[in-house]
Amino acid sequence: MQIRQSERKRAKIKMALQGTAGSGKTYSSLLLAKGITQGDLSKVVIIDTENGSADLYAHLGAYNVLQLQPPYTPENYIQAIEVCELAQMEVIIIDSISHCWDELLDFHSKLAGNSFANWAKVTPRQKSFIDKILQCSAHVIATMRTKQDYVLNQKDGKYIPEKVGLKAVQRDGLDYEFTLVFDLDIKHFAVSSKDRTSLFMGKPEFIINEVTGRKILAWCNTGRLISENDNLLTKIEACQSVQELLVLYNQNPKAQSELKPNFEKKKAQLFALTNPQNFNPNGQFNYN
């Protein structure tokens, strides 16, 4: 364990836009992406699950589209993100991630046995998808559909449903994973419901435009430039098996000497989880 001084590093924005159908999520995402890329939409790609709706705004510029076909599994989303990363896209718009949750709910409903216990087969798949978004090398803008949420309140001895606002079609609490979340209403006005940038929290509702994206880009570029080793450290921590860690080590020969202690520490953690009775805290990571 080591205490260090806090340090602001440059970042890739991971944000979400949530709203009902017709609230302008796709169009607003493209305007944000245009600002983030300083007008160069050739560096923007939309992973489209909305039946070709991504092509409706081609007049904005020559952005790219990856048409994702059913089934909308977390694994297919992850593969699509990796394709976009390999193409060196600067902004990836995922429109939308609600289909992924619908697919997982359908998968869960078809599992035999205890419904509560079966979530253990769903949660790791959802987590892998969200981790892929958060660790993506590009800026990511995800859209989520919302629906009216209700609660039952007792009145005069009867339970009456009452509206309590809009609820995103995704797993509860997912919005906390993002750095920035905009809620869009049917008139296309946006307000931030989650904002770690402090650029929009507490501000009046507004219409998203290209300037909004430029503000976000300026925030992302404030701080120390993240090195390749910084990104590699994040990938080390994300490894879920010794084999995965070994593959990552072999793929990065230039960093092996400097980051070997980090690899060994992570290997020891993974080894302890899978073989606690054999764990030797003084053991070394044999890469050969």
N, C-alpha and C positions, 0 to 999 in steps of 0.2 A: 504494500500500500504506500502511496506517495501523494503528498499534498502539493498542489501547484497553484500558481496564480491564474485567475480567470483570464481568458483570452478570446477576443472576438475574431472568428475566422470567416473568410468568404464562404458563401453558401449557395446551394441550388434550392430555389424555392419549391416547397412541396405544399400545394394549396388545393382547396376544394371550393367548388361553386355548387350550392344546393338550391333547388327551387322546383316548382310545379312545372308541368308541361306548358310550354309557351312563355316561360319567364325569361328566355334568352340566354340560357346557360352556354350553348355551343357558340353563339355569336360573341358573347362577352369573353369567352375563353380565347377566341381567336384575336380579339382586340388586345387582350392582356399579352398574348404570345407575340403579337406584332410589336408591342412596346418593349417587351423583354429582349427581343432580337433586334431592336432598333430599326424596325421596318423591314427586315429580311425574312419573309415568310417561307422562303425556301429551306430554312432551318427548323421549320415547325412541322410536326406530323400529328394527325388526329387518328387515334385508334377508335374506329367507328363501330359501335354496336347498335346504332339507331336507324338501321335500314337505309343507309345512304344519305342521312340528313347532313353529314359533314360537307357534302358537295354543294349544298344550297348556297354557300357563301363564297363561292369561287371568285366572285367579283372583287373580294378583298385583296387577292393576290395569289401567287402560285405556291400555296402550301401543299403538303403531302397528306395522303390518306392511306391508312392501313385498314381494310375492311375485315373485321373480326367476325367469323361465322360461328353459329352455335355448334357445340354446346359452349356456353360462356363460363367455362371452368376457370378456377384460379390458375391452373397450369397453362391454359391457353393465353390468358392475360399476361402471365410472366413471359411466355415465349414471344408474344407480340412486343413487349417492352424491350426484350433483348434484341429483337430485330431492329428496333428503332435506335437502340444504343449503338449497334454495329454500324448503322448508317450515319452515325455521328450527328443525330438531330440534337439541337440545343433545347428545344421545348417539346415535350410529349403531352398532348391532351388526350386523356382517357375519357371518352364520352359514350356510355357512362359506366361507373363501377357498380351501379345498382343491379345490373344484370348478373354480376358475379354472385351477389348475395342471394338473388332469386334462385340461381342454380344450386347454391349450397343448401338453401332451405328445401328445395326439391329433393336433393340427394339425401338429406337428413330424414325427410318424411318417408323415404322408401327403405330405410334401414330397419331390419328386424331387431327385436329385443327392446331393452330399456331406453326410452327416449332421452332421458337425462344423460345416461352413460354414453349414448351415441354421439354426443357433442364432442367427445374426445377424438372422434374421427373427422370432425368438421373443423374444429378450431385450428389445428396445425396447418391445414390447407389455407385457411383465411389469413393466418399469421404470415405464411410464406409470401402470399400476395402483397400484403401491406408492407412487409419488410422490403420487398422488391421495389415498391414505390419509394419508400423512404431512403433507400440506399442507391437509387438510380443516379447515374452520372449526369443526367440532364435535369432541367427544370421540369416539374410535373404539375399539370393542372387537371384535377379529376372532377367530374361532374356527378352529382347524385340527384335522383328524383326525390321529391318529397310528397307526402300525403298528409291529410288532416289527421291529427291525433286526438283521441278522446280519453277521458277518464270518467268513471262512475262516481258521482257524488250523491249522497243521501239527502233527500228533501221531502219533508212531510211523510217520513216512513218509507219512501220509495227511492230506488236508485235511478237517477236520471243521467244519461250521457251528456257531458259538456265538452266543448272544444277547448283544447289547451295549446293550440299552435300546430306548427308543421313539424313532421318527423321524417328524417331522411330514410330512404329505403336502403339501409345498410346496417351492419351490426351496431348496437348501442355503444356509444362512446367513441366511435371511429373518428369523429371530428377532432378529438383531442390529439390524435396522431399528427395532424397537419399543423404547419406553421401559421397558416392563414386560411380562414374560411369566410366566404361571402354568402349571405342569404339573399336571394333574388325574389322579388315579388312579381306579380303578373304584369305590372307596368314597367318592368325591367330595372327598377331601382334596387340598389345593393346597399347592404349594411353588414359590417363585420360582426360575426358572433364569436370569433376566435381570432386573436391577432397578437402573435409574439413579436411582430415587427414594430408595433406601436404606431404605425402610420395611419391606421384607420379606426382604431378602437375609440368609441365614444364620439365619433364624428357623425354628422347628419347623413342621411341616406343620399346616394348619388348614383349617376349613371356611369358605369364602367366604360372607359375609353382607352386609347393607346397610351395616353399620359399616365394612366394608372399603372400600366405595365412598366413604364420607364421608372416610376418611383420605386416599384418593387425591385427592379434590376439594380438601382442605385443602392438600395439597402443590402442586397445580396453581395455587392462588390465592396462593401465597407468592411475593413478588417484585413487580417493577414491572408495572403494567398495560400490556399490549401495545396500542399505538395502531394506528389504521387504516394509518398509514404503515409500521409494522413489518410488518404482514401484506402490504402491497403490495410491500415490498422482497423478501419471500420469493417472491411471485409473479413479480417481475421476474427473479430468479435462476433461476426454473423455466422461463422461456420458452425454447423450442427453435428459434425462427425469428424473423427480423426482422418478418415479418407478424404473428405472434402478439404480439410486443412492441408493435407499433404499435396493435393493437387494444386491448391493455391500457392504453396511454397515453391513447387517445381515450376510454376508459371512465372515466377518473379525472381529470377536468379540474381539480378542486380541488388535486390533488397535483402537477400538472404543473410548476409553478414550483419547488417545493422539491426534488422528486426528479428534475428533468431531468438533472442530472449522472449519476445512477444509471442512468437510461434510456440516456443516451449511452454510458456505459461498457459496458453490456450489449450495446447495438447494435454497438459496435466489436468486441466479442468474437465475436458471431455473424457479423458481416461478415468477420472474419479467418478464421473457420472455413470459410466457404463461398466466399470470394474472396481467398485469401491473397496472390495476385499483385497485387491492386488495393488492398490495405489501406493506408490513410493514417492513421497514428496521430493526426494533427492534425485529422482530419475531424470535422465536427459532424453530429449527428442532425437531419436536416431533416424535421420532422413535418408540414409543409404539403403 
